Amino acid sequence: MRILLIASNRHNKLMSRMDARPMPIGLAYVSAYIDRERHTVRTLDLMFSGDEYLEDVSGLLEEFKPDVVGISMRNLSNHSYVDPQWQLPITKAVINKVREHSEATVICGGPAFSILPRECFNYVEPDFGIVGDAGEAFSELIDRLEIGEPSYRDLPGLVYRDNGLTVTNEGRCVSTFDRTPDLTQLDIETYNKAGFGVGILTKLGGFYYPTSPNSFDDHKSAWRIIRPISEVIEEIMYMEKTYGLRKAFFIDNCFNVPIDHAKDLCRALIQSNVKLHWNTCLAPFGCDDELLSLMKEAGCALVLMGNSGGDVHSGVDVVDMEENLRETCLMCQKWGLHYTISQRFGAPGETKQTVDNKLEFLKNLNPALVNLRVGVSLMPGTPEARTALSEGIITAESDLICPTFYIDPEVKPWLLEYLAAEVADNPRWNLF
C-alpha cells in the first residue's frame, strides 16, 4: 500500500518569541517501523509550509494517491493564555482535504491525541486513532488492514467506530524505540538551523512531571523508555556524518534524573569527540557540580528549567522548590551554562504576596530568558482540572480539548496587566 504520513504541527514559536520548530521525531519513528517490502511511504511535514499548507496537502494527495494517511498530532494548543492557538482545527482541515481528494483510510495519533483520544477522535473524525507510542502499532494496523486479517479490534489503545459509536480499546500502545528514526523525507538542513535543533530521543518519562528527586522512588519504573547510551551516540554520529548535524535537542523529560545516567551520557559524548551543541530539559533539583561541568564539556549550550513550582496548593513545599531551583541556577551560572526558567502565576491559592515573592525570586537570578506563564493551562487528571470542575469553570474534562486556563479568582482581575508591566521592565522576560 501507499502510506502518506503527515506531521500537522505548525506552532513554530516558543512563548511567541523564540524560534522553536520541533522536528516530528515521533512520526519519524512510526515511519521506521513500516515494512518497505510491503508499503511505499511518503512524509509531509507542515511546519515549513506557510499559509498554503492545505495546497501542499492537496498536491501530494493528487501526486501520490495514498491508500492510508497517518496524521501525527503533537499539541492540543500552544498553552499560551496571552496568545492561545488551538491546533485541532488545523488537523481537522487537513483531514477534510484528504476526504476531498482521496478515499484513503485516515489514522491519527501523537501526544495530543493520546491526552483526550475519544474527544480528539470525535472532533477531527479520522477512521482510526492510536493512543500511546505508535511505532509498532501503526505498522501492525496497516498490515492488518491490507489483508483484512486478523481483526484490528484487539489492538490495545485503538480508537474506531462500530455501528456509529466511538470505541476506545483499553490500554496504550507501547514502543521499544529500537530503530533509527526515518529522517530521509524531513528537511533536516532546515531543522539543523531552526529553533533548538534536531531532536534526538534519550529517554521518555511517564505522564507527569516530577517535583523532587523523591518523586522517582524507582527510577526505572518512572520512564517509558531509556535508550541505551551507545544507541544515542551511534545516532548522533550518524546524524553528524549524514546531515552535518551541529545542533540537537535531547528529548528528555528530566535530563538529570537519574543523575548517573546523565553523567554517563555526557562522558560518552566527550569520548566520542563529536562536535555537537545541544539543549535539553533539566529538572530544578538533584544536580551537582560534576554533572554540570560534564554537560558543559560535552557541548550543552542551553537548558530549559522545569517549572519552578511555588504553587500554594501543589502539594510541594514552596521554599524547598525555590531553594532547589536557586541552587541549580547558580551551578549553571558557575559552569557557564545558559538556562531559561518558566514560572507560572495564578494557580489555586495564588495571592498578591505569592506573586510578588515569585517575581522577586526571579529578579535575583540571571537566566537567558524567563517565561511568565499566566494561569494554568488545564490538562485532564490534574488537581487544577479538578478545581476547575468544582468551581464550574468546566463541566467535564472533555472540555479541555480546547485551550482552557485556570486563574485563581483572587488575582485574576489584575494579574495579566501586573505581569505585563514587569515584562516591560525586564528585556529578557516574556509573557506567555
C-alpha positions in Angstrom: 0.0 0.0 0.0 0.9 3.6 -0.4 1.3 5.3 3.0 1.3 9.1 3.4 2.5 10.4 6.8 1.6 14.0 7.7 3.1 16.0 10.6 0.3 18.5 11.4 2.2 20.7 14.0 2.6 24.3 12.8 3.4 26.0 16.1 6.9 27.4 15.4 7.4 29.8 18.3 8.1 29.3 22.0 6.3 31.9 24.0 5.7 33.8 20.7 9.3 34.9 20.9 11.9 32.2 20.4 12.0 30.1 17.3 11.1 26.6 18.3 10.4 24.3 15.4 10.4 20.8 16.8 11.2 18.0 14.3 8.4 15.4 14.2 10.5 12.7 15.7 7.5 10.6 16.7 6.4 10.4 13.1 9.9 9.5 12.0 9.9 6.6 14.4 6.5 5.5 13.0 7.9 5.6 9.5 10.9 3.5 10.6 8.7 0.6 11.6 6.7 0.4 8.3 7.7 -2.6 6.2 9.2 -1.2 3.0 8.8 -4.5 1.2 5.0 -4.2 1.5 4.5 -0.5 1.6 5.7 2.7 -0.1 6.0 5.7 2.3 5.9 9.4 1.8 6.1 12.1 4.5 4.7 15.6 4.5 5.8 18.0 7.3 3.6 21.1 7.5 6.0 23.0 9.8 7.5 25.0 6.9 4.5 25.1 4.6 3.3 28.6 5.4 -0.3 29.7 4.9 -0.7 27.5 1.9 -0.3 24.2 3.8 -3.6 22.8 2.6 -2.4 23.3 -1.0 0.7 21.2 -0.1 -1.6 18.5 1.2 -3.8 18.6 -1.9 -0.8 18.5 -4.3 0.8 15.4 -2.6 -2.6 13.6 -2.4 -3.1 14.1 -6.2 0.5 13.0 -6.9 1.0 10.1 -4.5 -2.6 8.8 -4.3 -2.2 7.2 -0.9 -4.2 4.2 0.4 -3.6 5.2 4.1 -2.9 8.7 5.6 -1.3 8.8 9.0 -1.5 12.1 10.9 0.6 13.0 13.9 -1.0 15.5 16.4 1.8 16.9 18.5 -0.1 19.5 20.6 -3.7 20.3 21.5 -2.6 24.0 21.7 0.4 26.2 22.3 -0.8 26.6 26.0 -0.5 30.4 25.9 -3.0 32.5 27.8 -1.8 35.6 26.1 -2.0 34.2 22.5 -3.9 30.9 22.6 -3.7 28.9 19.4 -5.8 25.7 19.1 -4.1 23.0 17.0 -7.1 20.7 16.3 -8.8 22.8 13.6 -5.6 22.5 11.6 -5.7 18.8 11.8 -9.4 18.7 11.0 -8.8 20.9 7.9 -6.1 18.5 6.8 -8.4 15.5 7.2 -11.2 17.3 5.3 -8.8 17.9 2.5 -7.8 14.3 2.4 -11.5 13.4 2.2 -11.9 15.8 -0.8 -9.1 14.2 -2.8 -8.8 10.7 -1.7 -10.6 7.5 -0.5 -7.6 6.8 1.8 -8.1 5.4 5.3 -7.1 8.1 7.9 -5.3 7.2 11.1 -4.5 9.7 13.8 -2.1 9.5 16.7 0.6 11.5 18.6 0.9 13.1 22.0 -2.1 15.4 21.7 -4.4 12.7 20.5 -3.3 10.5 23.4 -4.3 13.1 26.0 -8.0 13.0 25.1 -8.4 10.3 22.5 -12.1 10.0 22.3 -12.7 13.7 22.2 -10.0 14.2 19.6 -11.4 11.4 17.5 -14.9 12.8 17.5 -13.6 16.3 16.6 -11.2 15.5 13.7 -13.1 12.4 12.5 -10.4 10.0 11.3 -11.1 6.3 10.6 -8.8 5.1 13.4 -6.9 6.6 16.3 -3.9 5.2 18.1 -3.2 6.0 21.8 0.4 5.9 23.0 3.7 5.3 21.3 2.5 4.2 17.9 5.6 2.9 16.1 4.9 -0.8 16.1 1.1 -0.4 16.4 0.7 1.7 13.3 2.7 -0.8 11.3 0.6 -3.7 12.7 -2.6 -1.9 11.9 -1.9 -1.1 8.3 -0.6 -4.7 7.7 -3.9 -6.0 9.1 -5.9 -3.5 7.1 -4.1 -4.6 3.9 -5.0 -8.2 4.1 -8.2 -7.9 6.2 -7.0 -10.2 9.0 -6.6 -10.7 11.8 -9.1 -8.3 13.1 -7.8 -4.9 14.3 -10.3 -4.9 17.1 -7.9 -6.5 19.7 -5.2 -3.9 19.3 -4.6 -2.0 22.6 -5.2 1.7 22.5 -7.1 1.6 19.2 -10.0 4.1 18.7 -12.6 3.4 16.0 -16.2 3.4 15.2 -18.6 0.5 15.5 -22.2 0.9 14.4 -21.9 4.7 14.8 -20.4 4.5 18.3 -16.8 5.5 19.2 -15.0 2.6 20.7 -11.7 3.0 22.7 -9.8 -0.1 23.4 -8.2 -0.4 26.8 -4.5 0.2 27.3 -2.0 2.2 25.4 0.4 1.3 22.6 4.0 1.0 23.6 7.2 1.1 21.5 10.7 -0.1 22.1 12.1 2.8 20.0 14.8 0.3 18.9 15.0 1.5 15.3 16.7 4.6 13.9 14.0 7.2 13.1 13.4 7.6 9.4 14.5 11.2 8.6 15.0 10.7 4.9 12.0 12.8 3.9 12.3 15.6 6.5 14.1 18.8 5.9 17.0 18.1 8.3 19.1 21.0 7.0 16.4 23.5 7.9 15.8 21.9 11.3 19.5 22.0 11.9 19.3 25.8 11.6 15.9 26.4 13.3 14.9 26.6 16.9 16.6 24.3 19.3 18.0 21.9 16.6 17.3 18.4 15.5 15.5 16.2 18.1 17.3 13.1 19.5 15.5 10.9 21.9 17.4 9.9 25.1 14.5 8.9 27.3 10.8 9.4 27.8 9.2 9.7 31.2 5.8 8.8 32.4 2.8 11.1 32.1 3.7 13.5 34.9 6.5 15.9 35.8 8.4 15.1 39.0 8.6 17.8 41.7 11.5 16.4 43.6 14.0 13.5 43.5 11.8 11.6 45.9 9.0 11.5 43.2 11.1 8.9 41.5 11.1 6.2 44.1 12.0 3.7 41.4 13.9 5.5 38.5 13.3 2.6 36.1 9.6 2.4 36.6 9.3 6.2 36.1 10.4 6.0 32.5 8.6 4.6 29.5 11.8 4.2 27.6 15.5 4.8 28.4 17.6 4.4 25.3 20.9 2.7 25.7 23.6 5.3 25.7 25.5 3.5 22.9 22.4 3.8 20.6 22.2 7.6 21.3 25.9 8.1 20.5 25.6 6.0 17.4 22.6 8.1 16.2 24.4 11.3 16.9 27.5 10.2 14.9 25.3 9.0 12.0 23.5 12.4 12.0 26.8 14.2 12.0 28.1 12.2 9.1 25.0 12.1 7.1 23.4 15.5 7.7 26.3 17.6 9.1 24.4 17.8 12.4 25.8 20.6 14.6 22.9 21.4 16.9 20.5 19.0 18.7 17.8 19.0 21.3 17.9 15.9 23.6 14.3 14.8 24.1 14.2 14.1 27.8 11.7 15.0 30.4 14.4 15.5 33.0 18.0 15.0 31.7 19.4 14.9 35.2 17.2 12.2 36.5 18.6 9.7 37.2 21.9 11.6 37.6 24.2 8.6 36.9 22.6 8.1 33.5 23.1 11.8 32.7 26.8 11.7 33.7 27.4 8.5 31.7 25.8 10.1 28.6 28.0 13.2 28.9 31.1 11.1 29.3 30.2 9.1 26.3 29.7 12.3 24.3 33.1 13.6 25.4 34.8 10.3 24.5 33.1 10.2 21.1 34.6 13.6 20.2 31.5 14.7 18.4 31.3 18.5 17.9 27.7 18.9 19.0 26.0 21.9 20.6 22.9 20.5 22.4 20.0 21.7 24.5 17.7 19.8 26.8 15.3 20.0 29.8 16.6 20.0 33.3 14.7 19.2 36.5 15.3 22.0 39.0 16.7 19.7 41.6 19.2 16.9 42.0 22.2 18.4 40.1 25.8 18.6 41.3 28.9 20.3 40.1 30.2 17.2 38.4 27.2 16.8 36.2 27.1 20.4 35.1 30.8 20.5 34.4 30.4 17.4 32.3 27.4 18.8 30.5 29.4 21.9 29.6 32.4 19.9 28.4 30.1 17.6 26.4 28.7 20.6 24.4 25.5 21.6 26.3 24.6 25.2 25.3 21.2 25.8 27.0 19.0 24.0 29.5 15.2 24.6 29.8 14.5 24.6 33.5 11.3 22.8 34.5 8.5 24.8 36.2 9.9 26.1 39.5 6.8 25.2 41.5 5.8 27.5 44.2 2.0 26.9 43.9 0.3 27.1 47.2 -1.9 24.0 46.7 0.5 21.9 44.6 1.5 19.6 47.5 5.1 20.8 47.2 7.0 22.8 49.7 7.4 26.3 48.1 10.5 27.2 50.0 12.2 23.8 49.2 11.4 24.1 45.5 12.7 27.7 45.2 15.9 26.7 47.1 16.4 23.7 44.8 15.9 25.9 41.7 18.2 28.7 43.0 20.9 26.2 43.8 20.6 24.6 40.3 20.6 28.0 38.6 23.7 29.2 40.5 25.5 26.0 39.5 24.6 26.6 35.8 25.9 30.1 36.1 29.1 28.8 37.7 29.8 26.5 34.8 28.7 28.9 32.1 25.5 27.0 31.1 22.8 29.3 29.8 19.3 28.5 31.2 15.7 29.5 30.9 13.1 29.5 33.6 9.3 29.1 33.3 7.3 30.3 36.2 3.5 30.1 36.3 1.2 32.5 38.1 -2.4 32.2 39.0 -2.6 28.6 40.2 -5.1 27.8 43.0 -4.1 29.6 46.2 -2.2 32.4 44.4 -2.2 35.8 46.2 -0.6 39.2 45.6 2.1 38.2 48.1 3.0 34.9 46.4 3.1 36.7 43.0 5.5 39.3 44.4 7.6 36.6 46.0 8.0 34.8 42.7 8.9 37.9 40.9 11.5 38.9 43.5 12.9 35.4 43.3 13.3 35.6 39.5 15.0 39.0 39.7 17.8 37.6 41.9 18.8 35.1 39.1 20.4 35.6 35.8 18.7 33.4 33.2 18.9 33.8 29.5 15.1 34.0 29.3 12.3 34.0 31.8 8.8 32.9 30.7 6.0 34.2 32.9 3.1 31.8 32.3 -0.3 33.4 33.0 -2.7 30.9 34.5 -2.6 27.1 34.4 -3.2 25.5 31.1 -5.6 22.8 32.2 -4.9 19.2 31.4 -7.0 16.2 32.3 -6.4 14.4 35.5 -4.6 17.2 37.3 -5.5 18.9 40.6 -6.1 22.2 38.8 -8.6 20.4 36.5 -10.5 19.1 39.5 -10.5 22.6 41.0 -11.9 24.0 37.7 -14.6 21.3 37.8 -15.6 22.1 41.4 -15.7 25.9 40.6 -17.8 25.3 37.4 -15.2 26.7 35.0 -15.6 23.4 33.0 -18.5 21.0 33.1 -16.3 17.9 32.2 -12.7 17.2 31.5 -13.7 16.7 27.8 -14.0 20.5 27.7 -10.2 20.6 27.8 -9.9 19.6 24.2 -9.9 23.4 23.7 -7.4 25.8 25.3 -8.7 26.3 28.8 -7.0 28.1 31.7 -7.4 28.4 35.4 -6.5 31.7 37.2 -7.3 32.0 40.9 -10.2 34.4 41.4 -8.2 36.5 43.9 -5.5 37.5 41.3 -7.4 37.2 38.0 -8.7 40.8 37.8 -5.2 42.3 37.8 -2.7 39.6 37.1 -2.2 40.0 33.3 -1.6 43.7 33.5 0.6 43.4 36.5 2.9 40.9 34.9 2.9 42.8 31.6 4.4 45.8 33.5 7.1 43.6 34.9 7.9 42.2 31.5 8.3 45.8 30.1 11.0 46.5 32.7 12.9 43.3 32.1 14.1 42.8 28.5 14.7 39.0 28.9 11.3 38.3 30.4 8.4 37.1 28.2 4.7 36.9 28.9 3.0 33.7 27.9 
